[in-house]
């Protein structure tokens, strides 16, 4: 028995795609062929890394706008996505602008009235 090693692909319909070089070695003879499939599995470190990435992406769901490609244009669908993202983002950006406008977040509050600092923060944020 002679062993031949080659890499192959399994198609979506379950067929084994064999390279032409391997087929040329086997063709012309009416022989029975035994195929052993070895699947490369990720190491423990790679699995751990993938798990961390999944946790981070679940915890931080950041949506970024589409960038215009160099020398190109955005499609209408990408422009619509950017517009929808901007309309969502403006809802949280305006209160931050109010806090900056009144300087409430970076100045020391010295008034002694109870809960007045919280009320002024909410007022400046427009909430």
Buried (B, 14 or more C-beta within 10 A) or exposed (E): EEEEEEEEEEEEEEEEEBEEEBEEEEEEEEEEEEEEEEEEEEEEEEEEEEEEEEEEEEEEEEEEBEEEEEEEEBEEEBBEBBEEBEEEEEEEEEBEEBBEEBEBEEEEEEEEEEEEEEEBBEEBBEE
